[in-house]
Amino acid sequence: PLLNKALNASGTFWLYGIICVFGFWFILKKLPETKGKSLEEIEKLMTGDR
């Protein structure tokens, strides 16, 4: 209610959309691609072992 009162309905949805776009971009840049890799390879990627 407080945010909706300060930004109105359209401003609240715009803020939510911007947060979603930032989250999508962050995941795209920071998470490694795991398609076609075995579970062992994924585990090595996530733990930093090479």
DRENPAGU-775019 format. One record per residue (C-alpha): residue number from 1; residue in one letter; x, y, z. Coordinates in steps of 0.5 Angstrom, whole numbers, plus 500, padded with zeros to 3 digits. Example, Ala and Ser with C-alpha at 12.3 -4.5 7.8 and 13.67 -1.06 7.14 Angstrom:
<nodes>
{node 1, a, {525, 491, 516}}
{node 2, s, {527, 498, 514}}
</nodes>
This chain:
<nodes>
{node 1, p, {500, 500, 500}}
{node 2, l, {506, 505, 502}}
{node 3, l, {509, 504, 495}}
{node 4, n, {503, 504, 491}}
{node 5, k, {501, 511, 494}}
{node 6, a, {508, 514, 493}}
{node 7, l, {508, 511, 486}}
{node 8, n, {501, 510, 484}}
{node 9, a, {500, 503, 480}}
{node 10, s, {503, 504, 474}}
{node 11, g, {510, 506, 478}}
{node 12, t, {509, 500, 482}}
{node 13, f, {509, 496, 476}}
{node 14, w, {515, 499, 472}}
{node 15, l, {519, 498, 479}}
{node 16, y, {517, 491, 479}}
{node 17, g, {519, 490, 472}}
{node 18, i, {526, 494, 472}}
{node 19, i, {527, 489, 478}}
{node 20, c, {526, 483, 474}}
{node 21, v, {530, 485, 468}}
{node 22, f, {536, 487, 473}}
{node 23, g, {535, 480, 476}}
{node 24, f, {535, 476, 469}}
{node 25, w, {541, 480, 467}}
{node 26, f, {544, 478, 473}}
{node 27, i, {543, 471, 472}}
{node 28, l, {545, 471, 465}}
{node 29, k, {552, 474, 467}}
{node 30, k, {553, 470, 473}}
{node 31, l, {551, 463, 472}}
{node 32, p, {555, 458, 468}}
{node 33, e, {552, 455, 462}}
{node 34, t, {550, 447, 464}}
{node 35, k, {547, 445, 458}}
{node 36, g, {550, 438, 456}}
{node 37, k, {555, 437, 462}}
{node 38, s, {555, 431, 467}}
{node 39, l, {553, 432, 474}}
{node 40, e, {560, 432, 476}}
{node 41, e, {562, 437, 471}}
{node 42, i, {557, 442, 474}}
{node 43, e, {559, 440, 481}}
{node 44, k, {566, 442, 479}}
{node 45, l, {564, 449, 476}}
{node 46, m, {560, 450, 482}}
{node 47, t, {565, 449, 487}}
{node 48, g, {571, 452, 483}}
{node 49, d, {575, 446, 482}}
{node 50, r, {578, 445, 476}}
</nodes>
